[in-house]
Amino acid sequence: MTVRLTGRNKYKMYLALKKNKNLLRHLPDTKMWSKVNFYNMLEKYKSIVVKPNNGQQGQRIYFVKAIKSRYELYINKKRKVFKKKKDLYNYIRIATLKRRFIIQREVDLAKIEGKRFDFRIIVQRKTRMLPWVVNGVLVRKAGKGYKVTNRRRHGIVLSLEDALKSMNVTNERKEFKVKEIQKISHMAAETLGRSFPNQRIFGVDIGMKEDGSLYIFELNRWPLLHGFRLLKDKSYIRKIMTYKSRRKG
């Protein structure tokens, strides 16, 4: 049975997406923040991300990595080193007291010019009764020294065509990957759309490893569109805005 959702609760969205077996291999393991989950996830994956459950725009994201006898924590461009896991946990616990957070397995992203990148895909439908359509795809490259690709953290927007020329992905069939990204995004929007029956737009964030494997980081119900306005090719933003202007129904 489909569960109706409201708001921007990332963990509940993750659980809704997990119900689609075809998406399971594209979903990084995700848990709610707790001491037990933090220790278990760090032990299992060695590299994890702690971020707000209802967050947006790349704020307050903590990247944690276990390296032999120490632990490294990255916050924007800052790096802190801890010798004891309990000290690391207490530091993050205090920083996360006022909001609910989730823990997600970190994906070792492919790079462009030595910087991490991911994809932002816009999927829309004109009315709740019509099918979902992929109306825009762009690439976001992280700013110097940052792990997040968000523009508010100095990320850079690239057209898909320009990004394909320089990404360090081992799979030579890059055009095939684009079709796969679109297919996964469409499937994710269709799946989550059942939990948000009145939703007409999703911003799907997808990361890719060097081997070409794809991972859904999250779906945004109110995606910012400024990145598409920055592209030289305005066909994406025109189509997106045409769909947005349609009356609900």
C-alpha positions, 0 to 999 in steps of 0.5 A: 500500500502506498503511504501518503507523505508531506513535507521534505522528510528525506528518510521517509522518501528514501523508504518510499523509493525502496519499495521499488525493487528496480531502484534498490541498487541505486539507493545508498544505504540510509539511516536516521541519526543515532549513536548506534546507526552512526557507529554501525554505518561508519564501521561498515562503509568507512565513509559516510555523510551526515546531513539534515533530514529536512535540509536543502541547498547543501547546508550543514553536511558532514562528511566522515571517513575512517582511516586506520587509527583516525577519523576525518571530518569535512565540513565545507572546506574545513577538515578536522581530525579525531583520534577517538570515535567517541570524540567524533560522535560527540562533536557531530551530536552537539552540532546536530542537536536542533534538527533531525539528521540522517546518515548516508553511505558516501558515494565516491563520485567521478570527477571532472578536472579533479572535482566531484560532480553529480547530475540534477534532473528535472522530472515533471508532469502537466497534471496529476493524471498525465505521465512524468517527463524528463525535461532537463538535465545538467551537471554540477561540479564542486567548487575548489576544496568542497565535496558538495556540488551545490552552487551556494557552496561555489559549485559550477553548473555545466551543460551535459554536453560539456561535462561528457567531454571531460568526466573521468568515467571508465565506461566509454558509452557515455551517451548510454549513461545519459539515457540510464540517468533519465530512466532512473530519474523518471522511475524515481519520480513515478515511484515517489509521485504515488506518495505525493499525488499532487506533486508535479515536479521533482529535482532528482540528484544522482551521483555517478562513480568512475565505473559508471554506477549510478546512485540517487542521493535525494528527490527535491519537491521544490527544486531551484531552477537557476542552474538551468537559466545559466545554461547557454541552451535555453531549451531546458528552462523554457520547457520546464517553465512551460510545464510549471505554468500549467494549471494543476489537475 
